[in-house]
Amino acid sequence: MIKGTGKVALERSLSKLGLASRSQTRKMIAEGRITVNGRVVRDPLFPVSLSKDRITLDGNRPQRQSKEVIMLYKPGSVVTTKSDEKGRRTVFDLLPEELQTLHPVGRLDMATTGLLLLTNDTKFSDHLTDPANALVRTYVVTVDGLVTEEEVQTLARGVMDQGEVLKPATLTLRKSSNRESHLVMTLTEGKNREIRRLFEALGHEVRRLKRVSFGTLTLGDLQPGQFRSLTPEEISRLSYR
């Protein structure tokens, strides 16, 4: 939303309708495929009102798609992006053509596995990622070396890193040995590489990291690379706090 105008940038308009991702919309704009009130607009930040302005794509007025939300079991060695400049596989390589307009809800880094949500509804994804809504994400973590209860308490109090306070919502030590330690951590907001940075601050490298739940959702029977659509009931439980 452009403050004080009730409008959104043109690049957001089609993604809000669920027809294309932001990057796809920018490409459409650059190609001159989008008009606003009969005029071709090539500025992706041009302000538009979805209720008042006449926006066309290839001469046709786009209609809002019904909300689509899927849960994907992200395997390792794929990146959470639409395309990758290094040619690496992305989560979209795991999805059929009809789901290519979805966008990820937040990100999991390349080495992290587990539950990833994708949707065509930007308002819904904003709700899910807003720290004020405190939707709990649960991670199973394996790190190098012996993690002590004292270190767990240090992490629970919070660690300052790169000007940010990193602090888990909860942290439980399951097993610890000189070789490696196993923990369960919950977060309510997604700071960049937060879990890895927390343990790096204490000299422990994260070996394996898996997200096993997001809000009321769990992976269930999904296997790496598999996905399924959420039911209306599951979407509703995520939508309201």
ChimeraX attribute file (.defattr): number of C-alpha atoms within 10 A of each C-alpha:
attribute: neighborCount
match mode: 1-to-1
recipient: residues
	/A:1	12
	/A:2	11
	/A:3	7
	/A:4	6
	/A:5	10
	/A:6	11
	/A:7	18
	/A:8	18
	/A:9	16
	/A:10	27
	/A:11	25
	/A:12	23
	/A:13	23
	/A:14	26
	/A:15	23
	/A:16	21
	/A:17	19
	/A:18	23
	/A:19	21
	/A:20	21
	/A:21	26
	/A:22	21
	/A:23	16
	/A:24	16
	/A:25	21
	/A:26	21
	/A:27	15
	/A:28	19
	/A:29	20
	/A:30	14
	/A:31	12
	/A:32	16
	/A:33	16
	/A:34	25
	/A:35	21
	/A:36	17
	/A:37	13
	/A:38	12
	/A:39	12
	/A:40	16
	/A:41	19
	/A:42	19
	/A:43	14
	/A:44	18
	/A:45	14
	/A:46	14
	/A:47	20
	/A:48	23
	/A:49	17
	/A:50	16
	/A:51	8
	/A:52	9
	/A:53	14
	/A:54	16
	/A:55	25
	/A:56	19
	/A:57	16
	/A:58	12
	/A:59	11
	/A:60	11
	/A:61	12
	/A:62	15
	/A:63	11
	/A:64	13
	/A:65	12
	/A:66	11
	/A:67	14
	/A:68	17
	/A:69	25
	/A:70	18
	/A:71	22
	/A:72	25
	/A:73	24
	/A:74	29
	/A:75	20
	/A:76	18
	/A:77	15
	/A:78	22
	/A:79	22
	/A:80	21
	/A:81	16
	/A:82	18
	/A:83	15
	/A:84	12
	/A:85	5
	/A:86	6
	/A:87	7
	/A:88	12
	/A:89	17
	/A:90	18
	/A:91	23
	/A:92	20
	/A:93	15
	/A:94	17
	/A:95	15
	/A:96	8
	/A:97	9
	/A:98	7
	/A:99	16
	/A:100	17
	/A:101	19
	/A:102	25
	/A:103	25
	/A:104	23
	/A:105	21
	/A:106	17
	/A:107	17
	/A:108	24
	/A:109	15
	/A:110	18
	/A:111	16
	/A:112	22
	/A:113	24
	/A:114	25
	/A:115	26
	/A:116	23
	/A:117	24
	/A:118	22
	/A:119	22
	/A:120	28
	/A:121	23
	/A:122	22
	/A:123	11
	/A:124	17
	/A:125	19
	/A:126	12
	/A:127	17
	/A:128	24
	/A:129	16
	/A:130	13
	/A:131	14
	/A:132	10
	/A:133	14
	/A:134	16
	/A:135	20
	/A:136	20
	/A:137	21
	/A:138	22
	/A:139	23
	/A:140	19
	/A:141	21
	/A:142	21
	/A:143	22
	/A:144	19
	/A:145	17
	/A:146	16
	/A:147	23
	/A:148	14
	/A:149	12
	/A:150	9
	/A:151	13
	/A:152	18
	/A:153	12
	/A:154	14
	/A:155	20
	/A:156	18
	/A:157	13
	/A:158	16
	/A:159	19
	/A:160	13
	/A:161	13
	/A:162	8
	/A:163	7
	/A:164	11
	/A:165	13
	/A:166	20
	/A:167	21
	/A:168	18
	/A:169	17
	/A:170	15
	/A:171	18
	/A:172	15
	/A:173	15
	/A:174	12
	/A:175	13
	/A:176	18
	/A:177	12
	/A:178	9
	/A:179	10
	/A:180	17
	/A:181	21
	/A:182	21
	/A:183	18
	/A:184	18
	/A:185	19
	/A:186	21
	/A:187	22
	/A:188	22
	/A:189	21
	/A:190	15
	/A:191	14
	/A:192	12
	/A:193	12
	/A:194	18
	/A:195	20
	/A:196	17
	/A:197	20
	/A:198	24
	/A:199	19
	/A:200	14
	/A:201	13
	/A:202	14
	/A:203	13
	/A:204	19
	/A:205	17
	/A:206	21
	/A:207	15
	/A:208	16
	/A:209	22
	/A:210	21
	/A:211	23
	/A:212	19
	/A:213	19
	/A:214	23
	/A:215	17
	/A:216	12
	/A:217	18
	/A:218	16
	/A:219	18
	/A:220	10
	/A:221	8
	/A:222	16
	/A:223	13
	/A:224	15
	/A:225	17
	/A:226	14
	/A:227	20
	/A:228	12
	/A:229	15
	/A:230	15
	/A:231	11
	/A:232	12
	/A:233	9
	/A:234	14
	/A:235	18
	/A:236	11
	/A:237	12
	/A:238	17
	/A:239	14
	/A:240	9
	/A:241	9
